[in-house]
Amino acid sequence: MKKEDIKFIVIHHSVSSRDKTTFESIDKYHRSKGWNGCGYHFVITGNGSLHNGRDLTVVGCHARDDGMNYKSVGIALTGDFRTELPSDIQLRVLKILLNKLRNTLSIPTENILGHCEVKNAHTPCPGNNLLKWIKQYRDDKLIDSEPDTLRQENLELRKDNSGLKITLNQCQQKCQKKQKLISELKTRIDNDDKMVARFFIKIIRAVFNR
């Protein structure tokens, strides 16, 4: 499958426990059906871990109606979203992944579908609790918020890093001053100048015991 042939993104649920289902269990199940490994291109487990299934150049096995396997990327979230809710981290990772795929493959938002929205597909997949989120994403209510959040987090991290650098520099300067004073103190002691030595001890205590 050529990347220019990919026009859609189809989202699924695993119809199994959100938090207990693993990528390995999905891969094993699909192999038991005679498939060449996981039928999805991406799987997002309940803890937000993103797993690569098939390469984008390989035709998926996830939505055969309307020939969708040959023109789409298949993404599955672990869970049964007829009754369960996707975890917050699953949705966050899904959002980031969708934004990246849309930009990389030039896929319009209207071509991001739940499996049940594929023409002639008779399935409740990916469950109403995930389908609602997909519709919100398509309506542009969720697309732009994640980049802003990530930018803010990056700014905060850079700010924290700058603060650490300033603190480190201050500590280094204090250590250098202390070493200089100690060196001078040793010189005075070597010269048997006990009066001056006691004077320097007082200075060190005054400077570093603030």
Phi, psi and omega in degrees: 000123179278147182300326179290346177276346183278114183243347186226159168235127182245128185252136185232169164239160186277350183056044178209179183302130181300313188266347182257342181282133179249162175299320182299322180291324177293315180300317180296318180296316180294324177294328179292342178270002179090008179276161179272067181087192183305134182279346180267158175275330179218146174228133177245115181277173187300332180271007177090004179288132180260124181244136176276127175263251178281148173295152181297340179277353182257132179298134180277171172233079185214338182203088186281336181299143179060023180062026189294332178303329186271000183217024183213160170262133179256125178238132178237140172252136178289137180139164173245095190273020164280331182236327179271169173248141173298146177287155180302320182290327175300314182292324179294315178295320178300317180299314179298316180296315179298316179300318181293314181295319178301315182290320182289320186256001179056050180262124179290153184299328181292348179261015173262114191235150163281152184307320182293345181270354176292139182303129177071009178275123180251085184205147174278355181299133013260025182086143184301328183291336174265327181298324178300318180294318180300318180294322177296319178298315180298329181277012177068016181277345185237347191298311191273349186289327184293314178302321179298318180297316181295321179297318179297318179296320179295321178297318179295322178294318178295322178296315178298319180296320178296319178298320179295321180295319179297315179299319179297316179298319179297319179295319180296319179296318179297319180296320179297318178297317181296316180297322179296315180296319179296320179298317179294323179297316179299321179298317180296319181295318179300331180269009179060029179266076187293327180298313180292324179300314179297325178298317180292326177298319177298320180297315180299316179297320181294321184283317190258359177250023179287000000 
